């Protein structure tokens, strides 16, 4: 069984994303989810640690929400297929 401190450290490292943490720890997402459900105080520790990491990186919740909103409101799609070697004869 993975220790609480290792689970906490790994989840914080991956921004609370259980899928990434489970891959690194060799666990299933379900196992991590079950552990967090059984130990609500651990879930709270992880939330606090992730928020502290974001704060230390200068990322506020408002900034995250703004970026998500920008993505949801996006209407322009930029796509490009390069077919000429080294971009020769391609229009700008």
C-alpha positions in Angstrom: 0.0 0.0 0.0 1.2 3.5 -0.9 1.8 5.8 2.1 -0.4 8.8 2.6 2.5 11.2 2.2 3.6 9.6 -1.1 0.1 9.7 -2.4 -0.3 13.4 -1.4 3.1 14.4 -2.9 2.3 12.6 -6.2 -1.2 14.1 -6.5 0.1 17.6 -5.8 2.9 17.0 -8.4 0.2 16.2 -11.0 -2.1 19.1 -10.0 -4.6 16.7 -8.3 -5.1 14.7 -11.5 -5.8 11.2 -10.4 -5.1 9.6 -13.7 -1.5 10.9 -13.9 -0.9 10.1 -10.2 -2.2 6.5 -10.6 0.1 5.9 -13.6 3.1 7.1 -11.7 2.2 5.1 -8.6 1.1 1.9 -10.4 -2.4 2.1 -9.0 -5.8 2.3 -10.6 -7.8 5.6 -10.6 -10.4 3.7 -8.7 -8.0 2.8 -5.9 -7.0 6.4 -5.5 -10.6 7.6 -5.6 -11.7 5.0 -3.1 -8.9 6.1 -0.7 -9.9 9.7 -1.0 -13.6 8.8 -0.4 -12.7 6.8 2.7 -10.4 9.6 4.0 -12.0 13.0 3.5 -9.2 14.6 5.5 -6.7 13.4 2.9 -8.7 14.9 0.1 -8.8 18.2 2.0 -5.0 18.1 2.5 -4.6 17.5 -1.3 -6.9 20.4 -2.2 -5.0 22.7 0.2 -1.6 21.6 -1.1 -2.6 22.1 -4.8 -4.0 25.5 -4.0 -0.7 26.4 -2.2 1.3 25.2 -5.2 -0.8 27.3 -7.5 -0.4 30.3 -5.2 3.4 29.8 -5.1 3.4 29.7 -8.9 1.4 32.9 -9.1 -1.8 31.3 -10.4 -5.0 32.4 -8.9 -8.4 30.6 -9.2 -9.7 33.7 -11.0 -7.0 33.2 -13.7 -7.8 29.5 -14.1 -11.5 30.3 -14.4 -10.8 33.0 -16.9 -8.7 30.6 -19.1 -11.4 28.0 -19.0 -14.0 30.5 -20.0 -11.8 31.7 -22.8 -11.5 28.1 -24.0 -15.2 27.5 -23.8 -16.0 30.8 -25.7 -13.4 30.1 -28.4 -14.8 30.2 -31.9 -11.6 30.2 -34.1 -9.9 27.1 -35.1 -6.4 27.3 -36.5 -5.2 24.3 -38.5 -2.3 23.8 -41.0 -1.1 21.0 -43.1 2.5 21.5 -44.3 3.0 19.7 -47.6 6.1 21.4 -49.0 9.5 20.3 -47.7 11.0 23.0 -45.5 8.0 25.2 -46.1 9.3 26.1 -49.6 6.9 27.9 -51.8 4.3 28.3 -49.1 2.2 31.4 -48.8 2.3 33.3 -45.5 
